Amino acid sequence: MRIMVTGGAGFIGSAVSRRIIDETGHRALVFDKLTYAGNLASLSSIAQNSRYSFRKGDICDAGLVTAALSDFQPDVIMHLAAESHVDRSIDGPGEFIQTNVVGTYVLLQAALGYWRNLPADRRDKFRFHHISTDEVYGSLGETGFFTEETPYAPSSPYSASKASSDHLVRAWHHTYGLPTVLTNCSNNYGPYHFPEKLIPLTIINAFEGRPLPVYGLGDNVRDWLFVEDHAEALLLVAQNGAPGANYNIGGCNERRNIEVVEAICDLVDELSPSSDGGSRRRLITFVADRPGHDQRYAIDVSRIRDDLGWRPRHSFESGLRKTVEWYLANRDWWEAIRLSSYDGERMGAAV
C-alpha cells in the first residue's frame, strides 16, 4: 500500500510513519508544514529508506495537496496534521480554526476529487482516515466512559476545532460517499513528544531541577495511551476499518495529573539521581488552573477491541518507564528544541 501521512513529522504522525517503514512493507509519504512541532529529526531513523519520502506542504494549500496526491497516488490518507495544544489554542485560537477546520476541508475536497478518478478496484479500497481526540466529547464526572455514541461537547478552542473537523469528515462520507474512517484517542505520551505537554515537560524539568508546574490541585484525570500502541491501532483502522465507522482508542490507564508528575519524579530519581540525593517531588509547584480545564477523560475501547482485535500493549508504568529512559538518553533531540523554539514557558493562562 501507499500511505500519505499528513502531519507525519509531528509526535503521533512520526510514530505512525516509523511504524509503516519498520513494521510493514508499505510506502509512506510524509506531508508536513514543519511548524514548531514538526521535527524531521523524529524521522531520522527511516529517512534513508527507499519506501519513505517527504514533501513539505500546508494542508490549507489546495494546489500543494492536489499535487502530492497526484504524484504519490496513495491508497490511504492518514490525516494527523493539526494544531494540538489546548494551552496554545487559548492564547491563539485563529491558527486552530485555520489548520484544523479549513485545512481539513481543503484536504477532504482534494481527496474527494482524487478518489473519484481512481480505477474502480482502487476506489473500493481507498480510505481517508481522520485522526482526532477524545476531547471533542467534553468532560466526564467521576464515573463513566466516552463511547463512539457520546454527544460532542467540546470546551476549548482546540477541541471545538477538532469537533468541527470530525463533523466535516462525516459529512463528506454521507454526502459524497468518500470512504472515511475516524478515530478519537485519549492522551498520548512517549518518545519524540514536543516538550510543551505535561509528561515530556515534567521529565525534562525534573532532570534539569526546574519547578514542576501542576495546574490547580492536580486532580484532573486523563486516560494515558502509549504512542506506539496508538500507532499500531491507527494502522489497523486504516487498513481494516469499515467505511463511515468511528473508533475510540484509549490506553485504559486513568491517572490524576499529580500522580503522573509524582511517578515521573520517582523514575527520574531512580535513573538519574540528583547531585544532593533529594527527591524531585520537592520541585512540584501548584499553579493557577487552566481556563475551562476539563475534569476527566476516559475511553471505552470495546468497539476497536471487538471489531478489530486491538488492545493496548503497555501499562502506564511500562510505557512511562520507556518514555523517561528515552528522554534521558536523547538529550540532543530535546535540547535543540529548548534552544530554538520552546524553553518550557507557560501558555494558555489568558482568560
VEXTI-259124 format. One line per 8 residues: number of its first residue (from 1); their letters; for each residue x, y, z of C-alpha. Coordinates in nm, 2 decimals, padded with zeros to 4 digits. Layout:
NUM	a	X:Y:Z; ... $
//
This chain:
1	mrimvtgg	00.00:00.00:00.00; 00.09:00.37:-00.04; 00.01:00.57:00.27; 00.02:00.95:00.28; 00.06:01.08:00.64; -00.03:01.45:00.69; 00.15:01.59:00.99; 00.39:01.29:00.97 $
9	agfigsav	00.68:01.49:01.13; 00.47:01.55:01.45; 00.46:01.34:01.76; 00.19:01.08:01.67; 00.25:01.12:01.29; 00.62:01.03:01.32; 00.53:00.73:01.53; 00.29:00.62:01.26 $
17	srriidet	00.55:00.69:00.98; 00.82:00.50:01.16; 00.59:00.20:01.21; 00.49:00.19:00.85; 00.85:00.17:00.74; 00.98:-00.05:01.02; 00.69:-00.29:01.06; 00.52:-00.32:00.72 $
25	ghralvfd	00.62:-00.33:00.35; 00.41:-00.02:00.27; 00.54:00.30:00.13; 00.49:00.63:00.32; 00.48:00.99:00.21; 00.51:01.24:00.50; 00.33:01.56:00.41; 00.41:01.82:00.67 $
33	kltyagnl	00.43:02.20:00.70; 00.71:02.17:00.96; 00.56:02.42:01.21; 00.73:02.44:01.56; 00.61:02.09:01.65; 00.71:01.92:01.32; 01.06:01.78:01.35; 01.25:01.59:01.08 $
41	aslssiaq	01.48:01.46:01.35; 01.19:01.24:01.46; 01.21:01.06:01.12; 01.59:01.03:01.10; 01.58:00.65:01.16; 01.38:00.59:00.84; 01.49:00.89:00.63; 01.72:00.68:00.41 $
49	nsrysfrk	01.47:00.40:00.35; 01.36:00.38:-00.02; 00.99:00.34:00.09; 00.99:00.67:00.27; 00.95:01.01:00.11; 00.89:01.36:00.25; 00.71:01.66:00.10; 00.69:02.00:00.27 $
57	gdicdagl	00.34:02.14:00.24; 00.05:02.31:00.42; -00.28:02.12:00.41; -00.45:02.46:00.36; -00.28:02.49:00.02; -00.51:02.31:-00.22; -00.25:02.32:-00.50; 00.02:02.15:-00.30 $
65	vtaalsdf	-00.22:01.89:-00.16; -00.35:01.81:-00.51; 00.00:01.78:-00.65; 00.10:01.55:-00.37; -00.19:01.32:-00.43; -00.14:01.31:-00.80; 00.23:01.23:-00.77; 00.22:00.98:-00.48 $
73	qpdvimhl	-00.11:00.81:-00.57; -00.20:00.70:-00.21; -00.42:00.41:-00.12; -00.48:00.56:00.22; -00.46:00.92:00.36; -00.39:00.93:00.73; -00.47:01.28:00.84; -00.28:01.38:01.15 $
81	aaeshvdr	-00.19:01.74:01.06; -00.33:01.96:01.33; -00.27:02.23:01.59; -00.30:02.03:01.90; -00.22:02.20:02.23; -00.51:02.33:02.44; -00.30:02.60:02.60; -00.19:02.74:02.27 $
89	sidgpgef	-00.55:02.74:02.15; -00.65:02.96:02.44; -00.38:03.22:02.35; -00.43:03.20:01.97; -00.75:03.02:01.85; -00.73:03.15:01.50; -00.45:02.92:01.39; -00.65:02.62:01.52 $
97	iqtnvvgt	-00.95:02.72:01.31; -00.74:02.77:01.01; -00.54:02.44:01.03; -00.79:02.21:01.19; -01.11:02.32:01.02; -01.01:02.50:00.69; -00.72:02.26:00.64; -00.93:01.95:00.68 $
105	yvllqaal	-01.19:02.10:00.44; -00.92:02.16:00.18; -00.78:01.81:00.22; -01.12:01.65:00.20; -01.20:01.83:-00.12; -00.87:01.73:-00.28; -00.91:01.37:-00.16; -01.27:01.36:-00.30 $
113	gywrnlpa	-01.15:01.47:-00.64; -00.86:01.22:-00.63; -01.08:00.93:-00.52; -01.34:00.99:-00.78; -01.08:00.95:-01.06; -00.93:00.62:-00.93; -01.00:00.30:-01.11; -01.29:00.10:-00.96 $
121	drrdkfrf	-01.08:-00.15:-00.78; -00.86:00.11:-00.61; -01.16:00.33:-00.54; -01.32:00.05:-00.33; -01.01:00.00:-00.12; -00.93:00.37:-00.07; -00.96:00.51:00.29; -00.94:00.87:00.43 $
129	hhistdev	-00.85:00.82:00.79; -00.91:01.12:01.01; -00.73:01.11:01.35; -00.90:01.31:01.63; -00.92:01.34:02.00; -01.14:01.23:02.29; -01.15:01.60:02.40; -01.44:01.65:02.15 $
137	ygslgetg	-01.67:01.48:02.40; -01.61:01.74:02.67; -01.56:01.64:03.04; -01.67:01.33:03.24; -01.77:01.32:03.60; -01.62:01.07:03.84; -01.77:00.77:03.66; -01.85:00.66:03.31 $
145	ffteetpy	-01.66:00.64:02.98; -01.67:00.81:02.64; -01.81:00.58:02.37; -01.85:00.63:02.00; -02.20:00.75:02.06; -02.12:01.01:02.33; -02.25:01.35:02.22; -01.99:01.61:02.13 $
153	apsspysa	-01.95:01.89:02.39; -01.60:02.05:02.33; -01.49:02.31:02.58; -01.17:02.46:02.45; -01.09:02.62:02.11; -00.87:02.32:02.03; -01.14:02.06:02.10; -01.40:02.27:01.92 $
161	skassdhl	-01.18:02.29:01.61; -01.13:01.91:01.62; -01.50:01.85:01.67; -01.56:02.07:01.36; -01.32:01.87:01.15; -01.48:01.54:01.27; -01.82:01.67:01.15; -01.67:01.77:00.81 $
169	vrawhhty	-01.53:01.42:00.77; -01.86:01.25:00.85; -02.04:01.49:00.61; -01.80:01.41:00.32; -01.87:01.04:00.38; -02.25:01.07:00.40; -02.30:01.34:00.13; -02.03:01.24:-00.13 $
177	glptvltn	-01.96:00.88:-00.04; -01.59:00.94:00.04; -01.48:00.62:00.23; -01.37:00.77:00.56; -01.28:00.62:00.89; -01.25:00.83:01.21; -01.06:00.77:01.53; -01.07:00.96:01.86 $
185	csnnygpy	-00.78:00.89:02.10; -00.70:00.96:02.46; -00.39:01.15:02.58; -00.08:01.02:02.41; 00.27:01.00:02.56; 00.61:00.85:02.46; 00.93:00.93:02.28; 00.96:01.23:02.04 $
193	hfpeklip	00.68:01.42:02.22; 00.72:01.80:02.19; 00.81:01.93:02.54; 00.51:02.16:02.58; 00.29:01.88:02.70; 00.27:01.75:03.06; 00.48:01.43:03.05; 00.78:01.55:02.84 $
201	ltiinafe	00.78:01.89:03.01; 00.78:01.73:03.35; 01.06:01.48:03.26; 01.29:01.75:03.13; 01.22:02.00:03.41; 01.27:01.73:03.67; 01.60:01.63:03.51; 01.72:01.99:03.50 $
209	grplpvyg	01.60:02.07:03.85; 01.34:02.32:03.74; 01.00:02.38:03.90; 00.73:02.13:03.80; 00.41:02.33:03.75; 00.08:02.14:03.82; -00.25:02.31:03.73; -00.50:02.36:04.01 $
217	lgdnvrdw	-00.49:02.07:04.26; -00.36:01.82:04.01; -00.68:01.62:04.04; -00.78:01.63:03.67; -00.79:01.27:03.53; -00.66:01.16:03.19; -00.65:00.82:03.02; -00.29:00.77:02.90 $
225	lfvedhae	-00.21:00.59:02.57; 00.15:00.50:02.48; 00.21:00.64:02.13; 00.35:00.31:01.99; 00.02:00.14:02.09; -00.17:00.42:01.92; 00.03:00.39:01.60; -00.04:00.02:01.59 $
233	alllvaqn	-00.42:00.09:01.63; -00.42:00.36:01.37; -00.26:00.14:01.10; -00.51:-00.14:01.19; -00.80:00.10:01.14; -00.66:00.25:00.82; -00.63:-00.10:00.67; -00.94:-00.28:00.81 $
241	gapganyn	-01.18:-00.01:00.94; -01.53:-00.01:00.78; -01.61:00.30:00.56; -01.80:00.55:00.77; -01.71:00.39:01.10; -01.55:00.56:01.40; -01.34:00.40:01.67; -01.23:00.52:02.01 $
249	iggcnerr	-00.87:00.44:02.11; -00.76:00.46:02.47; -00.48:00.33:02.69; -00.71:00.21:02.97; -00.48:00.39:03.21; -00.66:00.66:03.41; -00.43:00.87:03.63; -00.47:01.20:03.81 $
257	nievveai	-00.22:01.46:03.69; -00.05:01.48:04.03; 00.00:01.10:04.02; 00.16:01.13:03.68; 00.40:01.40:03.79; 00.49:01.21:04.11; 00.56:00.89:03.91; 00.79:01.09:03.67 $
265	cdlvdels	00.98:01.24:03.97; 01.04:00.89:04.11; 01.16:00.75:03.78; 01.40:01.04:03.72; 01.53:01.00:04.08; 01.59:00.63:04.01; 01.75:00.67:03.66; 01.94:01.00:03.72 $
273	pssdggsr	01.97:01.08:04.09; 02.01:01.45:04.18; 02.35:01.56:04.30; 02.23:01.61:04.66; 02.02:01.29:04.66; 01.70:01.48:04.71; 01.36:01.38:04.57; 01.24:01.56:04.26 $
281	rrlitfva	00.90:01.57:04.42; 01.02:01.88:04.61; 01.01:02.07:04.27; 00.63:02.03:04.24; 00.46:02.37:04.23; 00.08:02.41:04.21; -00.02:02.70:03.98; -00.34:02.87:03.87 $
289	drpghdqr	-00.56:02.63:03.68; -00.61:02.64:03.30; -00.93:02.83:03.20; -01.21:02.58:03.13; -01.00:02.28:03.23; -01.19:01.95:03.17; -01.20:01.74:03.48; -01.19:01.38:03.35 $
297	yaidvsri	-01.15:01.18:03.03; -01.19:00.81:03.00; -01.24:00.59:02.69; -01.44:00.27:02.63; -01.23:00.07:02.37; -01.49:-00.21:02.33; -01.55:-00.14:01.96; -01.19:-00.14:01.83 $
305	rddlgwrp	-01.12:-00.44:02.06; -01.42:-00.64:01.95; -01.43:-00.54:01.58; -01.05:-00.52:01.50; -00.89:-00.72:01.78; -00.68:-00.43:01.92; -00.59:-00.36:02.28; -00.31:-00.16:02.43 $
313	rhsfesgl	00.02:-00.35:02.49; 00.16:-00.11:02.75; 00.06:-00.04:03.11; 00.11:00.31:03.22; 00.41:00.20:03.43; 00.59:00.02:03.15; 00.52:00.30:02.90; 00.62:00.57:03.13 $
321	rktvewyl	00.95:00.40:03.21; 01.03:00.36:02.84; 00.94:00.73:02.79; 01.16:00.86:03.08; 01.45:00.64:02.96; 01.42:00.78:02.61; 01.43:01.14:02.72; 01.73:01.08:02.94 $
329	anrdwwea	01.91:00.90:02.66; 01.82:01.15:02.38; 01.91:01.49:02.53; 02.03:01.62:02.19; 01.67:01.58:02.05; 01.50:01.80:02.31; 01.79:02.03:02.39; 01.78:02.15:02.03 $
337	irlssydg	01.41:02.24:02.09; 01.50:02.42:02.41; 01.75:02.63:02.23; 01.54:02.71:01.92; 01.17:02.72:01.98; 01.04:02.64:02.33; 01.21:02.67:02.67; 00.93:02.54:02.89 $
345	ermgaav	00.74:02.87:02.94; 00.37:02.85:03.04; 00.10:02.92:02.78; -00.28:02.94:02.80; -00.31:03.15:03.12; -00.52:03.42:02.94; -00.89:03.44:03.03 $
//
